[in-house]
Every structure is written in structure tokens, then in C-alpha cells.
Amino acid sequence: MFMRKLTSQVVCTYDDPVAQTKRGKVRGVKIDSTYIFRGVKYADAKRFHLPTAVEPWEGVKEALNYGYCCPELNTPVPPDAYLDPHFYYPQDENCQYLNVWTQSLDENAKKPVMVWMHGGGWFMGSSVEIYSYDGENLSAFGDVVVVSLNHRTNILGFMDLSAYGDEYKYSANCGLADLVAALKWVKENIAAFGGDPDNVTIMGQSGGGAKVLSMLSTPSAYGLVQKVIMQSGGPTGRKDDDAKANALRFTEEVMKNLGLTKETFKEIETVHFYDLAEAAKKAIADLGKEGITINWGPQYDGDFYLGHPLVYGFQEETKNVPILGGSVMGEFTSNALRSPLQSSKNSWDDETKMKLLKEKFGDDAEAIVEEFKKAYPEKNYVDVMFMDVNLRKGFMEFCKAKAAYGGAPIYNWLFNFESPYKGGGVAWHNSEEPFMFHNADCIETAYVPGVSEKLQDQMAGAWVAFARTGDPNHDLIPEWKPVTPDTVNTLIFDRECRLGVDHDKKLTALIPDLGLFGGRK
């Protein structure tokens, strides 16, 4: 995905490399030790209907280019476009494609499989949107099979048309159904790419974190997933008694905006996506004036999707799936995204620091600073101003709740690496991805010579160890203990990794939850 210098001749002939899937053969490329198959179709789907199996084909299909990404209602330039470079690819509703990176095409190799579910909430993004998502280096480093996938999002994946007939019964969960279809493809086909269909780890960041967690509450995914990695997303949930009614109201507004009636409603399956998107955006705006917010994502129905574990309970069928879950120090509040002064935080004197901290925390500023110094003695104490507590608290609660429920262990982590960007940037939302994908030496803001190489070995090594055995421990990190019902053990990934034992419990209790974006500062 990212530009790099080739070190050997790329192999791509008429018969090498070719993999035999259940539906037909696909041709990829081999770069150094890695076989790469891009844009493999894992399912087909009509608009607002559940995905179906791909029809078999004769001959060999090319798997050289990435597949279509799901169309978006908006494609904004993200605030972190430089921090972790973004890549945009053609969009089309026919977006059920996946990519595979592997070190072997021996069906008996049985290598661990790591399936990536992209971020962007449930409304945008793709498997190739961020350069760090490229799986070649992780596959080669860990000798694992890496898979990434696209699926339906926003209105295409989660619009509720159930009031218009049984054929749309699951339309509000089509995006979720695509994820299940991709995992079924992995189960049926990954052995042809050297993978073990009975050792599949799903992992995702931000919205992807919520996606991987949702698979543990989706009965049709049971048995397809052996391990779960959640990154900066998914730990919190809430029960919304109005969600179903609001979803149906939204659909009514969209129908009205398109000029469709009960007699002509099926035309919604064929109207141009641009018209559908404009009708949806108008409906969102109009309902917003009434105080109704449309939140894209799976809809609890007690059938296809059983809801967030903290709201509807953990599921006995997935009790023994190990979980690795955590977040990064700054998330959306990092000074790398915004800062109150046009200068490096590491250049501020104590007077400036305390002035800003008191503006943010008021009379609690001094107590918060004192606790921050205890929790993170190696850090600049003004970093607490840019510290996320929303996701941190969420993961602490989630991990303890899962530990109390029992079954397989849950491990917690925190990514604290400070980038040299702008004189020192507190770890931001997405900043761990270059390291766990073993791509840190390919990303400008992630690379510190002699430091990033070590940290990506530690972090990617933990992810690979977890995928292999369900235990993230390996020789390059301190002993990593799982969370207990009473104690949050946190592996802190930084220039020097360490295990924190309830290290920031008092600190996070003092800091007010200002939401994902940290309030005004």
C-alpha cells in the first residue's frame, strides 16, 4: 500500500502464485517472502439484503488490485491525515472484498490467522484507507496470515427497512452480516493460503474495535473466532429504548425525500447512491432539529445481534474467547491534533503549564498533577492535559467486567509512545497501528531511529503471540498478567515497556470525563 523500495523481483506468472478457493482459483503476487492476494471477493449482496455466496468461476481470477470500498455519505479530510497517512480507493456498493498476506500456500501449514476490521465507526473507512493497515510486514515478522476486509457501512449497512416486509428483516444489520460472511470465507478458504481455520484472531481499531467485539454477540459468528483484539474502540455500550423507533422514523424520512410511497418503496434498492445519500443527509439534518440522533451501527434485535455485553450481558457461547483490549494515552485529546499554544508542550515553563491546567481542571489541577506524576513519572506532567479518560475508563470497566464473568483471560494495554512530531506529540487515536502492524519504520511520525524498531517488535510480537496461543507474553516485554475482577494490570507500551498495576486508578477517578474530544481544550 505504501511506497517502498523493492529488494527482489516480484513474482506474478500465469500459474504462480495461485491459490485454490472453494469457488475458484485466484492469482496474486509474491514480494520477497510474502504472497499477496488483493481484492478477493468473499460475498455478493443486493442492496439492503443479506450477503450471499459468490458464484463459482472457471479459470483463474486476478487478485492483484484492491477491491471497491463502501461508498461514504461524506469523505472528509481527517485531522490526522499526516500523522498516519490515508489512502482513498474507488467506492462502489459491490464492496465485499478482502486481502490476504501470507508466508505459505501450503494447506497444511496451519499458521495463525489475524483478521483486521477497519476503523471509521460504522459509517466510513476501508481496509486500505490508512497506510499502516498494510499487512505485508506483520505477516513476514510473525509468520502469520493477515486478512483485511471491506464491508457495507452507513446507510447501506444499517438502514432499517423491516417495516417494508420480511425480506428486509435484517436490513439494519447488513453491515454486521458482511463481517460474518467474511469470517465464513476465512473458515472455508484460509487453509489454501497457509492459515489455520481453527485459529482465527479478529482485531480492529476505533470502530473496528466495536466490530470485533460485536462478533462475540452475533450467533452466526460463533465458532468462527478464537481470539479478539480491541484497539481504542468498543468497550462502552448503552441501551437506547428509542433506537428502533428512531431508525424506522429515519427510513420514513428517507423514503419521503426520495418521493417513494408504500407502493413504490422497492425503488429504494435501485436509486442512484448519490440520490440515496442526499436523501439520508437531509433526513439526518431534519431529525437532528428534533433532537433525534442517527447512530450507525448494529441494531439489537435479540436474534441476529444480541447487543453489547455490558448492556445485554456476555454470551456463554463466547465465554472462552481470550480478549486483548486497550487504548492510547491521548486518543482524540492529544496535543498532536490540537494545542492551546502554537509551541511545543515540552518548551512550556511551569507557570504556563499550571495556568493551562487550572483553566482545564480548576481547583483539582494540583491534585491531578500529583497523581499523574505517580502514574507516569517518566512523562511531562502537562501531558495530563492531553490525556484521554473516556476510552481509558471504558476499557478498565470492560476488562474488569469480563474478568468477573469468567472464562478466558482478558489482557489490558495502553500505548504511550510520544512521537517527535511538533516537538512531542502525546499518543493519538490511530498512533499504535504502525507498531502493531510492524510498519512504524514506514510512517514519518512514528519513526524514531533505534526506538521504533524495538517498540514495534515488542508490540507486534505481543499481538502475534496472542494470535498464536491466546497469551501475549513473549521475551521482549515484561511479564503481562491478565486483568482480574479487582485489579487492572496494564502493559504500557512506551520507549520502555512496563506493567502497571492499577497505576492510574486514582488519576482517572479525579479527571472529569469530557467526552471523546476532551471538551474545550
C-alpha positions as CSV (number, residue, x, y, z in Angstrom):
1,M,0.0,0.0,0.0
2,F,2.7,2.5,1.0
3,M,5.7,3.1,-1.4
4,R,8.8,1.2,-0.5
5,K,12.0,0.1,-2.2
6,L,11.7,-3.5,-3.7
7,T,14.6,-5.8,-2.8
8,S,13.8,-8.7,-5.2
9,Q,11.9,-9.4,-8.4
10,V,8.1,-9.5,-7.9
11,V,6.7,-12.9,-8.9
12,C,3.5,-13.0,-10.9
13,T,3.1,-15.5,-13.7
14,Y,0.1,-17.4,-15.1
15,D,0.5,-20.2,-12.6
16,D,2.4,-18.7,-9.7
17,P,1.2,-17.7,-7.1
18,V,-2.2,-19.2,-7.5
19,A,-4.5,-20.3,-4.6
20,Q,-7.5,-22.6,-4.9
21,T,-10.5,-21.3,-3.0
22,K,-13.8,-23.2,-2.7
23,R,-15.3,-21.1,-5.6
24,G,-12.3,-20.9,-7.9
25,K,-8.7,-20.0,-8.3
26,V,-7.1,-16.6,-7.6
27,R,-3.8,-15.2,-8.8
28,G,-1.8,-12.9,-6.6
29,V,1.9,-11.8,-6.4
30,K,4.9,-12.8,-4.3
31,I,7.1,-10.0,-3.0
32,D,10.2,-11.3,-1.2
33,S,8.8,-14.0,1.2
34,T,5.2,-12.8,1.2
35,Y,2.3,-13.9,-1.0
36,I,-0.2,-11.1,-1.5
37,F,-3.8,-11.5,-2.8
38,R,-5.7,-8.3,-3.1
39,G,-9.4,-7.7,-3.8
40,V,-10.7,-11.3,-3.3
41,K,-14.5,-11.4,-3.4
42,Y,-15.8,-13.0,-0.3
43,A,-19.6,-12.5,-0.9
44,D,-22.2,-10.8,-3.0
45,A,-25.2,-8.8,-1.8
46,K,-28.2,-6.9,-3.2
47,R,-28.8,-3.5,-1.6
48,F,-30.4,-3.9,1.9
49,H,-30.2,-7.7,1.7
50,L,-28.0,-10.2,3.5
51,P,-24.9,-11.3,1.7
52,T,-24.8,-14.5,-0.4
53,A,-22.0,-16.8,-1.5
54,V,-20.1,-15.8,-4.6
55,E,-20.9,-17.9,-7.7
56,P,-18.1,-20.4,-8.7
57,W,-16.0,-19.4,-11.7
58,E,-13.8,-21.2,-14.2
59,G,-10.1,-20.4,-14.8
60,V,-8.1,-18.0,-12.6
61,K,-9.3,-14.6,-11.3
62,E,-6.8,-11.8,-10.8
63,A,-6.3,-10.8,-7.2
64,L,-3.7,-8.0,-7.9
65,N,-5.7,-4.9,-7.1
66,Y,-7.7,-3.9,-4.0
67,G,-11.4,-4.3,-4.2
68,Y,-14.0,-1.5,-4.1
69,C,-14.6,0.4,-0.8
70,C,-18.0,1.1,0.6
71,P,-19.5,4.4,-0.6
72,E,-19.5,7.1,2.1
73,L,-22.0,9.8,2.8
74,N,-19.1,12.1,3.3
75,T,-15.4,11.7,2.7
76,P,-13.8,14.4,4.8
77,V,-10.1,15.1,5.1
78,P,-9.3,13.7,8.6
79,P,-7.3,15.8,11.1
80,D,-4.7,13.0,11.3
81,A,-4.1,12.7,7.6
82,Y,-0.4,13.4,8.0
83,L,0.0,11.7,11.4
84,D,-1.0,8.3,9.9
85,P,-1.3,8.8,6.1
86,H,-4.6,8.0,4.4
87,F,-5.2,6.4,1.0
88,Y,-8.5,6.6,-0.8
89,Y,-9.7,4.0,-3.3
90,P,-12.7,3.8,-5.7
91,Q,-16.0,3.3,-4.0
92,D,-18.9,1.0,-5.0
93,E,-21.7,-0.8,-3.3
94,N,-20.2,-4.1,-4.6
95,C,-17.7,-3.8,-1.7
96,Q,-17.4,-7.3,-0.2
97,Y,-13.7,-7.8,-0.8
98,L,-10.8,-8.9,1.3
99,N,-7.0,-9.0,1.1
100,V,-4.6,-11.7,2.2
101,W,-0.8,-11.6,3.1
102,T,0.8,-14.9,3.9
103,Q,4.2,-16.7,4.0
104,S,2.9,-20.0,2.6
105,L,0.3,-21.5,0.3
106,D,0.7,-25.0,1.9
107,E,-2.8,-26.0,3.0
108,N,-1.2,-28.0,5.9
109,A,0.9,-25.1,7.2
110,K,-1.8,-24.1,9.7
111,K,-0.4,-20.7,10.6
112,P,-2.3,-18.3,12.9
113,V,-4.8,-16.0,11.1
114,M,-5.2,-12.4,12.0
115,V,-8.2,-10.6,10.5
116,W,-8.3,-6.8,10.5
117,M,-11.6,-4.9,10.7
118,H,-11.1,-1.3,9.8
119,G,-11.9,1.9,11.7
120,G,-14.1,4.8,10.7
121,G,-17.0,3.9,13.0
122,W,-19.8,2.1,11.3
123,F,-20.2,4.8,8.7
124,M,-16.9,5.2,6.8
125,G,-13.4,3.8,6.2
126,S,-11.9,0.9,4.3
127,S,-9.4,-1.9,4.6
128,V,-6.8,0.2,2.7
129,E,-7.7,3.7,4.0
130,I,-4.7,4.0,6.3
131,Y,-1.2,3.1,5.2
132,S,-0.5,1.4,8.4
133,Y,-3.1,-1.3,7.6
134,D,-0.8,-2.9,5.1
135,G,-0.3,-6.5,6.3
136,E,2.9,-7.5,4.5
137,N,5.4,-6.7,7.3
138,L,3.2,-8.2,10.1
139,S,2.8,-11.4,8.1
140,A,6.6,-11.6,7.5
141,F,7.5,-10.6,11.0
142,G,5.2,-13.0,12.8
143,D,4.9,-15.8,10.1
144,V,1.1,-15.3,10.2
145,V,-1.7,-15.0,7.7
146,V,-3.1,-11.4,7.7
147,V,-6.5,-10.7,6.3
148,S,-8.2,-7.3,5.9
149,L,-11.7,-6.6,4.6
150,N,-14.3,-4.1,3.3
151,H,-17.9,-4.3,4.2
152,R,-21.1,-2.2,4.0
153,T,-21.3,0.8,6.3
154,N,-23.6,3.8,6.9
155,I,-27.0,3.7,5.2
156,L,-26.0,0.7,3.1
157,G,-25.1,-1.4,6.1
158,F,-27.5,-0.3,8.8
159,M,-30.8,1.2,7.4
160,D,-33.8,-0.4,8.9
161,L,-36.4,-1.3,6.3
162,S,-38.0,-4.0,8.4
163,A,-41.4,-2.2,8.2
164,Y,-41.5,-2.9,4.5
165,G,-41.6,-6.7,4.6
166,D,-39.9,-9.8,5.9
167,E,-37.3,-9.7,3.1
168,Y,-35.8,-6.7,4.9
169,K,-36.0,-8.3,8.4
170,Y,-32.2,-8.0,8.9
171,S,-31.5,-4.9,6.8
172,A,-30.5,-2.9,9.9
173,N,-27.6,-5.4,10.4
174,C,-26.4,-6.0,6.8
175,G,-23.1,-4.4,7.6
176,L,-22.7,-6.8,10.5
177,A,-23.7,-9.7,8.3
178,D,-20.9,-8.8,5.8
179,L,-18.4,-9.3,8.6
180,V,-19.8,-12.7,9.4
181,A,-19.7,-13.6,5.7
182,A,-16.0,-12.6,5.6
183,L,-15.3,-14.8,8.6
184,K,-17.2,-17.7,7.0
185,W,-15.0,-17.2,3.9
186,V,-11.9,-17.4,6.1
187,K,-13.2,-20.6,7.7
188,E,-13.8,-22.2,4.3
189,N,-10.8,-20.9,2.4
190,I,-7.9,-19.8,4.6
191,A,-6.2,-23.2,4.6
192,A,-5.4,-22.6,0.9
193,F,-3.4,-19.6,2.0
194,G,-1.5,-21.5,4.7
195,G,-3.8,-20.5,7.5
196,D,-5.4,-22.4,10.3
197,P,-9.2,-22.0,10.1
198,D,-9.5,-23.0,13.7
199,N,-7.1,-20.4,15.0
200,V,-8.6,-17.1,13.9
201,T,-7.9,-13.8,15.7
202,I,-10.0,-10.8,14.8
203,M,-8.6,-7.3,15.5
204,G,-9.8,-3.8,14.9
205,Q,-9.2,-0.2,16.0
206,S,-11.8,2.5,16.8
207,G,-15.0,1.5,15.0
208,G,-13.1,-1.7,14.2
209,G,-12.8,-2.4,17.9
210,A,-16.6,-2.3,18.2
211,K,-16.8,-4.5,15.2
212,V,-14.7,-7.3,16.6
213,L,-16.5,-7.2,19.9
214,S,-19.9,-7.4,18.1
215,M,-18.8,-10.8,16.7
216,L,-18.9,-12.2,20.3
217,S,-22.7,-11.3,20.4
218,T,-23.6,-12.4,16.9
219,P,-24.7,-16.1,17.0
220,S,-23.9,-16.6,13.3
221,A,-20.3,-15.8,14.1
222,Y,-20.0,-18.3,16.9
223,G,-17.2,-20.8,16.3
224,L,-15.6,-18.6,13.6
225,V,-13.5,-16.6,16.1
226,Q,-11.0,-17.9,18.6
227,K,-9.5,-14.7,19.9
228,V,-10.3,-10.9,19.9
229,I,-8.1,-7.8,19.9
230,M,-9.9,-4.5,20.6
231,Q,-8.0,-1.2,19.9
232,S,-9.4,2.2,21.0
233,G,-13.0,1.2,20.5
234,G,-15.9,-0.9,21.7
235,P,-15.6,-1.0,25.5
236,T,-18.7,1.0,26.2
237,G,-22.4,0.5,25.3
238,R,-25.7,1.9,26.2
239,K,-29.3,0.8,26.0
240,D,-31.3,3.0,23.8
241,D,-35.0,2.3,24.1
242,D,-35.8,4.7,21.2
243,A,-33.2,3.2,18.8
244,K,-35.7,1.1,16.8
245,A,-38.3,3.8,16.6
246,N,-35.8,6.4,15.5
247,A,-34.4,4.0,12.9
248,L,-37.8,3.5,11.4
249,R,-38.5,7.2,11.5
250,F,-35.3,7.8,9.7
251,T,-36.3,5.4,7.0
252,E,-39.7,7.1,6.6
253,E,-37.9,10.4,6.1
254,V,-35.5,9.0,3.5
255,M,-38.5,7.5,1.6
256,K,-40.2,10.8,1.7
257,N,-37.2,12.7,0.5
258,L,-36.9,10.2,-2.4
259,G,-40.6,10.6,-3.3
260,L,-41.3,7.0,-2.6
261,T,-44.5,5.5,-1.3
262,K,-45.6,2.2,0.1
263,E,-46.4,1.2,-3.5
264,T,-43.1,2.3,-4.9
265,F,-40.8,1.7,-1.9
266,K,-38.8,-1.1,-3.7
267,E,-37.3,1.5,-5.9
268,I,-35.0,2.4,-3.0
269,E,-33.0,-0.7,-4.0
270,T,-32.1,0.8,-7.3
271,V,-32.0,4.6,-6.9
272,H,-28.5,6.1,-7.6
273,F,-26.4,6.1,-4.5
274,Y,-25.9,9.9,-4.7
275,D,-29.7,10.4,-4.5
276,L,-29.9,8.0,-1.6
277,A,-27.1,9.7,0.2
278,E,-28.6,13.1,-0.3
279,A,-31.9,11.9,1.0
280,A,-30.2,10.4,4.0
281,K,-28.2,13.5,4.8
282,K,-31.4,15.6,4.7
283,A,-33.2,13.2,6.9
284,I,-30.3,13.3,9.4
285,A,-30.4,17.1,9.5
286,D,-34.1,17.3,9.8
287,L,-34.3,14.8,12.6
288,G,-31.4,16.5,14.3
289,K,-33.6,19.6,14.7
290,E,-36.0,17.4,16.7
291,G,-33.2,16.2,18.9
292,I,-33.0,12.8,17.2
293,T,-29.5,11.5,16.5
294,I,-28.9,8.7,14.0
295,N,-26.1,6.5,15.2
296,W,-24.9,4.0,12.6
297,G,-24.1,0.5,13.8
298,P,-25.7,-2.9,14.5
299,Q,-29.2,-2.9,16.0
300,Y,-30.1,-5.1,18.9
301,D,-32.9,-7.5,17.9
302,G,-32.4,-10.4,20.2
303,D,-31.9,-12.6,17.1
304,F,-29.2,-11.6,14.7
305,Y,-27.4,-9.4,17.1
306,L,-27.6,-9.8,20.9
307,G,-26.2,-6.4,22.0
308,H,-23.2,-5.0,23.8
309,P,-22.0,-7.3,26.7
310,L,-22.1,-4.5,29.3
311,V,-25.7,-3.8,28.5
312,Y,-27.2,-7.1,27.5
313,G,-24.7,-9.5,29.1
314,F,-21.7,-11.6,28.0
315,Q,-22.7,-14.6,25.9
316,E,-21.9,-18.1,27.3
317,E,-21.0,-19.4,23.8
318,T,-18.1,-17.0,23.5
319,K,-17.1,-17.0,27.2
320,N,-13.8,-18.8,26.4
321,V,-12.6,-16.4,23.7
322,P,-9.5,-14.5,25.1
323,I,-9.5,-10.8,24.6
324,L,-6.7,-8.2,24.3
325,G,-8.1,-4.7,24.8
326,G,-6.7,-1.2,25.3
327,S,-6.3,2.3,24.1
328,V,-3.7,5.1,23.7
329,M,-2.8,7.9,26.0
330,G,-4.2,10.9,24.1
331,E,-6.8,9.5,21.7
332,F,-8.8,12.4,20.4
333,T,-7.5,14.8,23.0
334,S,-3.8,14.6,22.0
335,N,-1.8,17.8,21.5
336,A,-0.8,16.4,18.1
337,L,-4.3,17.1,17.0
338,R,-4.7,20.4,18.7
339,S,-3.0,22.5,21.3
340,P,-3.8,25.8,23.0
341,L,-0.5,27.4,22.2
342,Q,1.5,27.5,18.9
343,S,4.5,25.9,20.5
344,S,5.8,22.6,21.8
345,K,4.3,21.5,25.1
346,N,7.8,20.4,26.1
347,S,9.0,24.0,25.8
348,W,6.5,25.4,28.3
349,D,7.7,26.6,31.7
350,D,5.9,25.6,34.9
351,E,4.0,28.8,35.1
352,T,2.5,28.3,31.7
353,K,1.7,24.6,32.4
354,M,-0.1,25.3,35.6
355,K,-2.1,28.2,34.1
356,L,-3.4,25.9,31.3
357,L,-4.0,23.0,33.7
358,K,-6.0,25.2,36.1
359,E,-8.1,26.5,33.1
360,K,-9.0,22.9,32.3
361,F,-9.3,21.3,35.7
362,G,-9.9,24.2,38.0
363,D,-9.3,23.6,41.7
364,D,-8.4,19.9,41.0
365,A,-5.4,20.8,38.9
366,E,-2.7,20.3,41.6
367,A,-4.2,17.0,42.8
368,I,-4.4,15.7,39.3
369,V,-0.8,16.7,38.5
370,E,0.3,14.9,41.7
371,E,-1.4,11.7,40.7
372,F,-0.2,11.9,37.1
373,K,3.4,12.1,38.3
374,K,2.8,8.9,40.4
375,A,1.2,7.1,37.5
376,Y,3.6,8.3,34.8
377,P,6.8,9.6,36.4
378,E,8.7,9.4,33.1
379,K,6.3,11.9,31.4
380,N,6.0,15.6,31.3
381,Y,3.2,16.4,33.8
382,V,1.4,18.7,31.4
383,D,0.6,15.6,29.3
384,V,-2.3,15.0,31.7
385,M,-4.0,17.9,29.9
386,F,-4.0,15.9,26.7
387,M,-4.9,12.5,28.3
388,D,-7.9,10.6,27.3
389,V,-10.1,9.3,30.1
390,N,-13.2,8.3,28.1
391,L,-11.8,5.2,26.4
392,R,-9.3,4.5,29.3
393,K,-12.1,4.3,31.8
394,G,-14.2,2.4,29.4
395,F,-11.6,-0.3,29.0
396,M,-10.9,-0.5,32.7
397,E,-14.6,-1.1,33.3
398,F,-15.0,-3.6,30.5
399,C,-11.9,-5.6,31.3
400,K,-12.9,-6.0,35.0
401,A,-16.5,-6.9,34.0
402,K,-15.2,-9.6,31.6
403,A,-12.8,-10.9,34.2
404,A,-15.6,-11.2,36.7
405,Y,-17.8,-13.1,34.2
406,G,-15.0,-15.7,33.9
407,G,-13.8,-17.9,31.1
408,A,-10.8,-17.0,29.0
409,P,-8.5,-14.2,30.3
410,I,-8.6,-10.6,29.2
411,Y,-5.4,-8.5,28.9
412,N,-5.3,-4.7,29.0
413,W,-2.7,-2.4,27.3
414,L,-2.0,1.3,27.0
415,F,0.1,2.9,24.2
416,N,2.1,5.8,25.5
417,F,4.8,6.4,22.9
418,E,5.4,10.1,22.3
419,S,6.1,11.0,18.7
420,P,8.7,13.7,17.9
421,Y,6.0,15.4,15.8
422,K,5.7,19.1,16.8
423,G,8.3,18.8,19.5
424,G,6.5,15.9,21.2
425,G,3.0,14.6,20.5
426,V,1.1,12.6,23.1
427,A,0.0,9.3,21.5
428,W,-3.1,10.0,19.4
429,H,-6.0,7.9,18.0
430,N,-4.5,5.5,15.4
431,S,-0.9,6.0,16.6
432,E,-0.5,2.4,17.8
433,E,-1.3,0.9,14.4
434,P,2.1,1.4,12.7
435,F,3.6,-0.5,15.6
436,M,1.3,-3.4,15.9
437,F,1.3,-3.8,12.1
438,H,5.2,-3.6,12.2
439,N,5.1,-0.6,9.9
440,A,6.5,2.1,12.2
441,D,9.6,2.4,10.2
442,C,7.5,3.3,7.2
443,I,5.5,6.1,8.8
444,E,7.1,9.6,9.3
445,T,5.5,10.5,12.6
446,A,6.0,7.0,14.1
447,Y,9.7,6.6,13.4
448,V,12.5,7.3,15.9
449,P,15.7,5.6,14.9
450,G,16.7,2.9,17.3
451,V,13.5,3.3,19.2
452,S,10.6,2.5,16.9
453,E,12.3,-0.7,15.7
454,K,12.4,-2.1,19.2
455,L,8.9,-1.0,20.1
456,Q,7.3,-2.4,17.0
457,D,9.0,-5.7,17.7
458,Q,7.5,-5.6,21.2
459,M,4.0,-4.6,20.2
460,A,3.7,-6.7,17.1
461,G,5.3,-9.5,19.0
462,A,2.6,-9.4,21.6
463,W,-0.2,-9.3,19.0
464,V,1.4,-12.3,17.2
465,A,1.9,-14.3,20.4
466,F,-1.7,-13.7,21.4
467,A,-2.9,-14.8,18.0
468,R,-0.8,-17.9,18.3
469,T,-1.6,-19.0,21.8
470,G,-4.1,-16.6,23.5
471,D,-1.3,-15.3,25.7
472,P,0.5,-12.1,24.6
473,N,3.7,-12.7,26.6
474,H,7.0,-13.0,24.8
475,D,10.7,-12.5,25.5
476,L,10.8,-8.8,24.6
477,I,8.2,-7.5,27.1
478,P,7.8,-7.6,30.9
479,E,5.5,-10.3,32.3
480,W,2.0,-9.4,31.3
481,K,-0.7,-10.5,33.7
482,P,-4.4,-10.6,32.8
483,V,-7.0,-8.3,34.4
484,T,-8.8,-9.7,37.5
485,P,-12.2,-8.6,38.8
486,D,-10.4,-6.3,41.3
487,T,-7.2,-5.3,39.6
488,V,-6.4,-3.8,36.2
489,N,-3.0,-5.0,35.1
490,T,-1.9,-2.8,32.1
491,L,1.0,-3.4,29.8
492,I,2.2,0.1,29.0
493,F,3.9,0.3,25.6
494,D,6.4,3.1,25.5
495,R,10.1,3.7,25.0
496,E,10.5,1.5,28.0
497,C,7.6,-1.0,28.4
498,R,6.3,-1.8,31.9
499,L,3.4,-3.4,33.7
500,G,1.2,-1.0,35.6
501,V,-1.0,-2.4,38.4
502,D,-3.9,-0.1,38.9
503,H,-1.3,2.5,38.2
504,D,-3.8,5.2,37.1
505,K,-6.8,4.2,39.1
506,K,-6.7,7.3,41.4
507,L,-5.7,9.6,38.5
508,T,-8.6,8.6,36.2
509,A,-11.1,9.0,39.1
510,L,-10.0,12.6,39.5
511,I,-10.2,13.6,35.9
512,P,-13.7,14.6,34.7
513,D,-15.0,12.7,31.6
514,L,-15.2,15.4,29.0
515,G,-16.2,13.1,26.2
516,L,-14.2,11.7,23.3
517,F,-12.8,15.1,22.2
518,G,-11.9,16.3,25.7
519,G,-14.1,19.3,26.0
520,R,-12.8,22.7,25.1
521,K,-9.1,22.1,25.5
